[in-house]
Amino acid sequence: MEESIAIEELYSVRKHPFMVLALLLSLCICAHAAPMASGLSKFLGGAIDSAGNLHGTNFTAYWNSTRLVNVGNWYELEPAQGGYVSEYVNGMTDFCAQNGWDFIHNQIFNASGGAPEWVAGLPLAQQVQGVKNILQWFRQTCKPGKIIIDNEVLHRAAPPYAAGMGGSGATGYDWLIQEYTWARQYLPYSAGWRLGINDYDVEGNDEPGWNGDPGATTRYINLCRLLINAGVLDFIGCEGDYIPGYTTGGVNNALNRLGALGLPLYITEANFDSPDDNVQLGYFQTYFPIIWQNQYVAGFIYWSPTNYASDGNIFPNSTLQHSDGSNRPALNWLLEYVPSSNPPNAFASPQSP
C-alpha cells in the first residue's frame, strides 16, 4: 500500500493536520501483520521527512518507532520570537501513540547551529532567557518522552549565548552542563522526560573511519560522563551515519565502552549508503547484527527507510526501497532476520506489538 501523504493536503483540518494523518495511516491494511521488531526488547524505527510524509510502501507494517527528519530545532520551533510551532512535533508523537510506538524527540539545540536568527540580535541576557523559554514551552506544549537536548556538540562550536551560561569553564563544557541542568528543571524525569545527547563518528572506537575523526569515541565518553556526573543525562545517541567505515571490532568495542557508562544507547539516524544493492546488503549483514545484538543498544532508527533519501544530499543511496516502492535486498533481509533475532536489552522491557 502506498503511504505518501503530505500534511499540506490536510490543512482543512486547521490545527492538527498530522493527527489526521496519523489516524488515516493507523487504518492502513498492510502486507505484514506487525512491525519487524514487534514484541522484541528494542525498537526498530525509520525516520519520516520534515513535513511528516511517509514514503514508499508498508511503513507502519515494517517499523515501530520514528523520528522527524530535522524538525525540532529551536529555530524551527520558534522561527519568530514568541511565535511557536508545535504541529509537526506533536503530530509525530500523536502518530506514535496511535501505533503504540516508542519515539525520540529531535534535538532542541544543535550547538552553534540550532538557534533562530533573531536570537543573535538580542542582548546576551535575553539570549539566555530564550534558552529557558523554549525549554519551558516544550514542557507546556509537547508530550513527554525521550528528547535529544543538544546535538553534535563534538563537531560544532559553542552557541553564541554560551558566554552567558558559564562559557567553557573548568570542564570545557560548563555552558552545556548548565543547558542540561535547565533542561532537567523544565523537563523533569518525574514527568516522563528522558534527556539525551547525540553525535556522529563515535561508533568506531576512535578509528578515523570515512570521516577522518580519530579519537571521537573517547571524547564523546568524556563529554557524556560530565553530564552523567551532573545527574542530567538519561540516554546516549549515536547517529550511525558512517558505521560501514569502521571495522567490526571497532564498532563492537565502541558500543561496549559507551554502554559501560550505564545508560541506554540509541542509534538515531543510521545510513548504509550504496547504489549497489549487494553492497548495501553486505553492510547490513556485516554491521547490523553487531549493533542489534549489543545489550546496551535499546533502539535503532534508520534515516532513509523507504524510497525517500531523508538526507538526500549526503546519503542519496541509503534508501531501503527502490523508487517504485519495491524493497531493496537489505530490507528483505531485515524482514527475515529481525523477527526471530531475540536481541538482548539491558535497559528495557519488551516492546508492545
Secondary structure, 3 states (H helix, E strand, C coil): CECCCCHHHHHHHCCCHHHHHHHHHHCCCCCCCCCCCCCCCCEEEECECCCCCCCCECHHHHCCEECECCCCCHHHHCCECCECCCHHHHHHHHHHHHHCCEEEECCCECHHHCCCHHHHHCCHHHHHHHHHHHHHHHHHHCCCCEEEEEECHHHCCCCHHHHHHCCCCCCCCHHHHHHHHHHHHHCCHHHCCEEEEEECCCCCCCCCCCCCCCCHHHHHHHHHHHHHHCCCCCEEEECCCCHHHCCHHHHHHHHHHHHCCCCCEEEEEECCCCCCHHHHHHHHHHHHHHHHCCCCEEEEEECCCCCCCCCCCCCCCCCCECCCCCECHHHHHHHHHHHHCCCCCCCCCCCCC
